[in-house]
Amino acid sequence: MASIYLFNIGEQHNTSIYSVVISPITFGLIVFGYPTFFASLIVSAVFLFGISTFYDAFSLVYFVMLLLFNVRGRMRIRYVIYSYCIAQAFNLLTHISALNENGYWALAIIKTILSLLYISLVYVFLNNLINLSKRELFFKKASKTDPLTGINNRRSIDAYIESLNESYCEKFCVLMLDIDNFKYLNDTFGHPFGDKVIKRIAYLVKENVRDNDFVGRYGGEEFIVFINADLANAARIAEDIRLVIQDSNIKLDSHEVHVTVSIGLAEHIETQSVLETIAAADNALYTAKTSGKNKTMTLSESAA
């Protein structure tokens, strides 16, 4: 829009327009990828070919060079500079007569150098900000997720429990899940296989709950799920999880190992804390483990 305004007031040959037109497109491609690039290309083409004829050669060459470097995975500052230099050289060569007639050679060279310096400085600054943001997000995520399974760790679980205690919530249930005979699996097949089992169970649990449910690794081979539903719907989800795991044997070399889980379930009520609900679900889990395993037990059933 700024470029169109400059064109409309009659400054079509001002080479400083380069900084206004190309820089956002460059950074859009680098940061946001192809969708932004193609959108910018379409918008740029509309006014470059419809209003101006001075920057069409530069823009097309520059777009092509950036695209080639990006396809090859070489989107670094030096390739941005290479693209700019090649495109600007091509642009100047295609407008020699206009530059000679108007005596714009010195101005064009000076502004070319300034624009190159500008895009280099802004790119480096922006790249540093992006890297800093990525590192911050990485460490923030690492502090909240279990490194083996990628689901929420105990620290995240404790924070979530605290948030539930401090806010008014709709009905929810707590599901406690434990892998049956896990010590036997570890001792028989080794710890690497035990880790594989934990990762697989975590994946299956996560895949069989809703997006607004919370899944975490409570410790060892035990998992906790906060299901935003009443007891009847939560019991159906818990049983679906149990059956999916029961039917999903885990491969070890040429063998398939049968793995099952026991599940305890309790519904949260207003007169108790979240920790008390967790304890109730844990008691239901204990009943499931001691009454044959591979079962889903609710608080009422375990009390009976």
N, C-alpha and C positions, 0 to 999 in steps of 0.2 A: 504494500500500500504506500509506503514511503517512497519507493522507487517510482510508482505511477504518478505520485504527486510531483516529484522532481521532473519527470518527463513532461507533465502537463504545463509546468511553468517555463518550459523551453530550455532546460539544461540537459538536453539529450547527450551532449558530448562531454559531460563532466565525468571523468573516470573514477571519481570517488564513489559513484553509484555502485561500483563493484562491491564495496564493503557492505552496503545495504542489501544488495540482491543475493550475493553468493554466500556470505557468512552464515546466515540462518539455515540455508539449505545444507551447507557443509556440516554444521553441527547437528542438524536434524538427522542426517544420514548416519553420522558417527554414533550418536547417542541412541536414537530410536530405531534405526535400521531402515529397511526397504519401504514400509508403508509411508513414512514421512518423506522419504526421498522422492518417491513417485508422485505423491501429492504436490510436493514443491515443484517438481519438474513440470507438471501439468499447469500449475498456476503461473510459473515463470514463462512457459511457452506462450500462454495466452497473451500476456502483455509484451513479451519480447518481439513476437512476430506481428502483433497487432498494433503496437504503438511505436516501438523503436526498431531500428535496424543495426545499431552500433554494437550491441553486446550479444547478438545472436551467435556469432562464431565462437566467441569465448565461452558462452554458457554451454553450448552443445559439446564442445571438446572437453570442458571441465567436467560435465556430468558423465561423459563416457569414461574418462580417466578414473574418476572416483568409483564408478561402478566396477570397472575392471579390477582395481586394487581391492575393493571390498569383497568381490567374488573370490579372490585369491587369499582372503584372510590377512591382508596386509594393510589394514586401516590404521597406520601410525602417522605421526606428525610429518615424517619425511616424505611419505607418499602423498599426503595432502599438499605439501609444498611442491613436490614434483608435478602434481596435477595442475596446480596453479601456474607454475612457470611455463609448462608446455602450452596450456590453454592461452595464457596471456601473450606468449610469443607468437602463437598462431593468430591471435586476434590482431596484434600490432601489424603483422605481415599482411593481413588481409585488408588493412586500412591505411596503407602507406600513403596513398594519394591524399586522403583526408587529413592525415597528420602533416604532410608537406604543405598543403594549401593553407592550413590554419596555424602552422608553426607550433603545434602542440607536442612535439617530440620530447622536449625537456620536461614539460608538465606530466606527460604520460609516463615517462620513466620514473620520475620522482614519486608519483602517486602509486605506481606499480610497486616500488620498493616499500613505501609506507603501508600499502595494503597487505603485502606479504608479511611484513613485520607484525602488523595488526592481527592477522589471522593466526600467525604462529604463537603470539603471546596469549591470545584468547583461547586458542586450542589447548595450550599447555596448562593454563589456569583451569579451564573446564575439565580437562582430563584428570588433573590432581583432585578436583572436587569429586569427580565420579569415583575415582579409586578410593578416596577417603570414605565416601558414602558406602561403597561396596564392602570395605573392611569393617565399617561400623555395623552394617546389617549382618555380616558374616558372624562377628563375635556375639552380637545380640541374639542371633538365632542359635549359635552354638551353646550359649549359656542356658537356653530354654529347652533344648532337644536332647534326647538320649542318643549318644554317638553310634550305638549299635543298630537301633531300629529306626531312628529318625522321627519318632513320635515324642510327645512331651515327657520331660524327665521329672524327677521328684521335686525339683525346685519350681517348675511350672505348675505341678499339681498343687503344691502348697499355696502358691499365689492364687490359683483358681479357687481353691477352697476358701481362702481369705476373702476373695471378691464375692463369693456366694453368701458368706456370712454377713457381709456388709451391705448387701443389696436385696431388694425384694425380687423374688424369682417366681416364675410359674412352677407348676409341678415338675419335679424331676426325680429320677431314680439313680441309684448308684449300683454299678455292676462290678463285681470283683471276679476276676478270672485267673485261674492257676493251671499251668500245664501239668497233666497227670504223668506220674512216674518220671519226672524230669531228671532226678538224680540217677536213675537207672540208665536213661538215654545218654547222659553225660559220661557215666562210668563205662558203659558198653561201647559207645561209638566215638567218644572223645569230645573235648570241649569245642573244637571247631564245628562239629555237627550240632552240639548244644546251642551254639550261637546261631547257626543256620535255622534251627527250630524256632528260637525266640524271634528272629527276624521275620520268619514266615507267619508265625502266629500274629505278630504285630500288624503285618500287612493285611491279613485276612480280617482282623478286627476292624482296622481302619476302613477297609473297603465295604464293610457291612453295617456301618452306622451312617447317620446323616451328617451333613456338613456342620450343623449347629451342635453336634454332640462333641464331647471332649474325651480324648483317648490319651492315656499316659501309661508309662511303665512304672509301676509302683515299687518294684524292687525284685531283682532276680528274675524268676520266671512268672511273676505275678503282675497282672495288668488291672487298671481301673478305668471305668468308663462312666461318665456322667451323661445320662440319656435324658433329654428334654421331652419327657412323655410321662403319662401315668403308668401305673404298675402293669396293667394289662398289655399295653403296647410295648412297654420295655421288656416284658417277659417274652413277647413274640420275637423281638429283635435279638434278645439273648439266646433264645432257642435256635434262631436262624444261624447265629454265629457258631454255636456249638455244633450244629449239623454240618455246616460248611467245613469246619476244621476236621470233623470226624471223617468226612469224605475226601479230604485233601491229603493224601499220603505224601510224605517228604522223601525224595530220592537220596540214596546214599550209594555212590558207585553204581552197581547194577541192581541194587536192592531198593525196595520201597518200605519205609518205616511208617507204621501206623501210629499217629499221634492224636490224643484226645485232650479235652480240657474239662475242668469242673468250674461251674459258675454259681456265684451267690448274688442275690438281687434284693434290694430293699428300696422302698419308696420314702422319700423325705417328707416329713410332716413338720408343721410350723412350730410345734412344741419342743423340737429337738434341734441340736446343732448339726452341722454337716458332718462333723467328726463322729457323732453318735450314729448317723445314718451309715457312714462308712463301716463303723464297728458292727452294725446290724447286718450289712451285706457280707462282711467278713465272717460272721457267725453262720450265715446261710451257706457260704462257701465251705466252711469247715464241715458242716453237715453233709454237703454234697460229696466231699472228699472221703468222709468216713462211712458213707452209706453206699459205696460202690463205684464212685467216680464217674466221669463222663455224664454228668447230670447238670441240670439247671434247677436251683432251689431258690425259693423266695423266703422272705423273713417269716411269714406265717407258717409255711411248710416246715421250716427248720425248728420253729418253736413247738410245733405239734410233735 
